[in-house]
Amino acid sequence: MIVRHHDEPPAIIWQLNGGISPESRTIQGLLNEATQHTRQPISRSWQTFLKDNVHVISKRYGHPGWDGYDANPISTASTVAALQLIDRLPENLQEPQVVPEPDGEIAFEWNSGKDMLFSLTVSGPTLIYAGIIGGNRRYGQERFFDELPQSIAQTLSNYFRKA
């Protein structure tokens, strides 16, 4: 049992030291992720969940032929770009599904029922989108650098807002 006086700083639960074994590096990475996770505001919890999904998908579908056919492995570039995109999504959105694509890219899909579907694929510095919004089709591509393109942000905010 740890006993401390009320004027003492909280005890350190873990300390990151530079171990050299692969296991030690794995544990250090997990502890770093846990530390970063505890510092994030609760309001961004769905973005954290999406990032976890992107990591799972990139590992699970990171080998050739993952679909039973000729699918490319999810690329590292697509994983990194997907993680960057998540940070730029408006906070007031419905949570999208994270979907692996057979060309090695990662897509995000919003589905709000009949005639309300939007898919956004991260392909390096390009966002490819397609959707059906109230019976109207929208599709195209936009460059993606530091900000979510305004046309995509508006579509998502206008039609796929949290209830």
C-alpha positions in Angstrom: 0.0 0.0 0.0 1.3 3.5 -0.9 0.8 6.0 1.9 1.3 9.7 1.2 0.5 12.9 3.0 -2.0 15.3 1.4 0.8 17.8 0.6 2.9 15.3 -1.3 2.7 15.0 -5.1 1.0 11.9 -6.5 3.1 8.7 -6.7 4.4 7.7 -10.1 2.6 4.7 -11.2 5.1 3.8 -14.0 8.3 5.2 -15.2 9.6 4.9 -18.8 13.1 3.7 -18.9 15.0 2.8 -22.0 14.9 -1.0 -22.1 16.5 -2.7 -25.1 14.5 -5.8 -25.7 11.6 -5.8 -28.3 9.2 -6.5 -25.4 10.4 -3.6 -23.4 10.0 -1.3 -26.5 6.5 -2.6 -27.0 5.6 -2.0 -23.4 7.1 1.5 -23.5 5.1 2.3 -26.6 1.9 1.1 -25.0 2.6 3.2 -21.9 3.3 6.3 -24.0 -0.1 5.7 -25.8 -1.9 5.3 -22.5 -0.3 8.5 -21.1 -1.3 10.5 -24.2 -4.8 9.0 -24.0 -5.3 10.1 -20.4 -4.5 13.7 -21.4 -7.1 14.0 -24.1 -10.4 15.7 -23.4 -13.5 13.5 -23.1 -15.2 15.5 -25.9 -12.8 14.0 -28.4 -13.3 10.4 -27.3 -14.9 9.3 -30.6 -11.8 10.5 -32.4 -9.6 8.4 -30.1 -11.9 5.4 -30.8 -11.5 6.0 -34.5 -7.7 6.2 -34.3 -7.8 2.9 -32.4 -9.9 1.4 -35.2 -7.4 2.7 -37.8 -4.5 1.0 -36.0 -6.5 -2.2 -35.8 -7.4 -2.1 -39.5 -3.9 -1.3 -40.6 -2.6 -4.3 -38.6 -5.4 -6.7 -39.5 -5.4 -5.9 -43.2 -1.6 -5.2 -43.5 -0.9 -8.3 -45.6 -1.5 -9.0 -49.4 -4.7 -10.8 -50.2 -6.4 -10.0 -46.9 -9.8 -10.1 -48.7 -9.2 -13.6 -50.0 -8.4 -12.2 -53.5 -5.7 -9.8 -54.6 -6.2 -6.9 -52.1 -3.2 -4.7 -51.4 -2.1 -4.4 -47.8 -3.2 -1.2 -46.0 -0.4 1.2 -46.7 1.5 3.0 -44.0 0.9 6.3 -45.9 -2.8 5.7 -45.8 -2.7 4.9 -42.1 -0.8 8.1 -41.3 -3.1 10.2 -43.5 -6.2 8.7 -41.9 -4.9 9.5 -38.4 -4.2 13.1 -39.5 -7.7 13.4 -41.0 -9.3 12.3 -37.8 -7.7 15.2 -36.0 -9.3 17.6 -38.5 -12.8 16.2 -38.5 -15.4 18.5 -36.9 -16.3 17.4 -33.3 -20.0 17.6 -33.9 -20.1 14.7 -36.4 -21.6 11.3 -36.2 -19.0 8.7 -35.8 -18.1 7.1 -39.1 -17.2 3.5 -39.8 -13.5 2.9 -40.7 -13.3 0.7 -43.8 -10.3 -1.0 -45.4 -10.2 -0.8 -49.1 -8.7 -3.5 -51.4 -6.4 -0.9 -53.0 -4.6 -0.5 -49.7 -6.3 2.7 -48.6 -8.6 3.5 -45.6 -12.1 5.0 -46.0 -14.5 6.6 -43.6 -18.2 6.1 -44.1 -21.2 8.0 -42.7 -24.6 6.4 -43.2 -27.7 8.2 -41.9 -30.3 6.0 -43.5 -31.9 6.0 -46.9 -30.3 8.4 -49.4 -27.8 9.7 -46.8 -24.4 8.1 -47.4 -21.0 9.6 -47.6 -17.6 7.9 -48.1 -14.3 9.6 -47.7 -11.1 7.7 -48.8 -7.7 8.9 -47.7 -5.2 8.3 -50.5 -2.0 10.1 -49.5 -2.4 13.8 -50.0 -5.7 13.3 -51.7 -9.2 12.8 -50.3 -11.6 11.0 -52.6 -15.3 11.3 -51.8 -18.6 10.0 -53.0 -22.0 10.2 -51.5 -25.7 10.2 -52.0 -27.3 13.1 -50.1 -31.1 13.2 -50.4 -31.0 11.4 -53.8 -28.3 13.7 -55.2 -24.9 12.3 -56.0 -21.7 14.0 -55.0 -18.3 12.8 -55.8 -14.8 14.2 -56.5 -11.4 14.6 -55.0 -9.6 17.3 -53.0 -6.1 17.9 -51.9 -5.5 17.2 -48.2 -2.7 18.9 -46.3 -3.2 20.7 -43.0 -7.0 21.3 -43.1 -10.1 19.4 -44.1 -11.2 21.0 -47.4 -14.2 23.3 -46.9 -16.5 21.5 -49.3 -16.1 18.2 -47.5 -16.3 19.8 -44.0 -19.5 21.6 -45.0 -21.1 18.4 -46.4 -20.3 16.5 -43.2 -21.4 19.2 -40.9 -24.6 19.9 -42.8 -25.8 16.2 -43.2 -23.9 14.0 -40.7 -24.1 16.0 -37.5 -24.6 14.2 -34.1 -28.3 14.1 -33.2 
